[in-house]
Amino acid sequence: MKCQRCEKPATIHVTEITGPELDELHLCEDCGKLYLSQGEPTTEATALAHQFKLAEDSEELAALDQQVCDICGTSFYEFRHSGRLGCPHDYVCFEAELEPLIVNVHAATEHVGKRPKRGVNSSEQQVHLVRMRQDMKAAIDREDYETASALRDQIQKLEQQRKPS
């Protein structure tokens, strides 16, 4: 195939999607470099718009990465890199970001199917346990061992109630 601008062999093939039509360009190396450095009028505007969109997306992502769950302290950045959430409250904290991911993976946001007959815990109970564990750690750091032991006993009692018989 020959270059559309000169008679050299075409080595660069560009396909632009402009609406419902595909525009194909077949260029030699020299014409391709010129095309990529200067750009066509429509391509240049598209490339500039694309660069602005990337900049906006990176700013939004940077702001989103700073968002932190007030219960467990897990940031959205940690979730993106580990793929794990810290507590059930993270589903509420990062709901807008997680919902499209969940729909993409599961095709729904509501659980459909079997549920365990025993040991079903509400997310509120789990959040309560997480808070109690944080309070216990804080009490230990303050060297308030009486409060820490009382919290430990309450946590153990709640966990015993959660276990199936």
C-alpha angles and dihedrals in degrees: 000000000000129000113266091224102042137006099262120113112276113243100162120064118190123189117192122190110213108172113305093340130085117216114201124196123189112196139171119239095265095046089043092055090048091048093049095045096045101023127200116278094256093041093050092053090046092049092049092049089048091052091051090049091051091050091050091047093050091049091050091048092049090052091046092050088060092057110109133191109245092214105050102010095236112152125213087242090060090049092050092052101039100029090224131110122218102223142351090266089067088075088061095039095050097028097129092051098039099046096071090047093050093047090049093052102035102021089228142055098215123076112246119186142037124350128195114266094216133035096029107161128191117231087243090063091049092049089049090053092049091051091048091051090050091049090049092052090048090050090051090050089052088047090239093144096168092060090043092053092047090051090047090054092049091049092050091048092051092046091051089053090051096053117094114246 
